[in-house]
Amino acid sequence: MLYKICIVGNFGVGKTTLLHQYLERRFTPNVGSTIGSNFFVKHIKISNVRNPIILQIWDLAGQEHFKWVRHEFYKGAKGIVYVFDLTRRNTFEDLINWKNEIEKVLTNYSSVLVGNKLDLINKDNKIIQDEDSENIKKQLNACAYYETSAKIGTGVQEFFLKLVSHIYKRL
């Protein structure tokens, strides 16, 4: 089984850093901006599934000027990871634009919502409230919401496992 997954979100939300944490279990500081896209492969084993699932993960550039090329990369995707930066509200507010862009190409996919950079916030400076994230999760039709830290690894393995399990059950 091969599942194509696209990780999307505004520039600087930590998509590439999340992927390094997921694939290598390490924090990679100062990664350069993704130009167009990056492609990664990972074999994953989920419970009650005999054979490993091959993940083809596409890290898509978040800058507006790459919008015209992203449509091609969505084709065939079974899963979408919507990522926003917990310290920048505009990255949260742009998630519906990402959904609209994706749904010009895809109609049947699973998704997960990820608020990244948890290590940079605390309860006193939290910009995105729980009810906000729950509302956007419903609008995106995401199967789950995770607050993650690519720096320390919080929630990273879990959200990928949840997404892959959801895709498997759906298919």
Summary of the structure (lengths in Angstrom):
residues: 171
radius of gyration: 14.9
end to end distance: 10.6
largest distance: 45.6
contacts: 532
relative contact order: 0.21
helix: 37%
strand: 23%
